[in-house]
Amino acid sequence: MQASRDWAARLSEFHVPNSGEIERYYFRSLYFHEPAGSLVRDRDRRPGFHS
């Protein structure tokens, strides 16, 4: 999905290390650490996947 690639590029613009887009079986994820050190995961919502 283009949105997670766009977020990865945006984080890189601000020199925030990130995982880049990671393909999971049912969704794509992006991981990065926020300034206080907590790991943040962002994922897309694909049709048919309910959390």
C-alpha positions, -999 to +999 in steps of 0.1 A: +000+000+000+013+034-009+004+050+024+029+031+045+057+038+019+048+075+021+050+074+059+084+056+058+096+083+034+083+111+056+099+096+087+132+093+068+130+130+058+131+138+095+159+113+101+137+090+121+150+054+117+122+031+107+117-005+095+103+005+061+072-012+049+070-048+062+047-072+044+027-093+068+003-120+055-029-099+062-015-064+064+016-042+060+034-027+090+058+001+096+078+003+129+097+032+144+106+046+179+090+078+191+113+104+208+107+089+243+119+055+230+086+036+227+082+014+197+053+024+175+037+002+149+015+015+122-004-009+099-028-006+071-064-018+072-071-042+044-106-055+036-114-087+054-090-082+083-106-074+116-086-068+148 
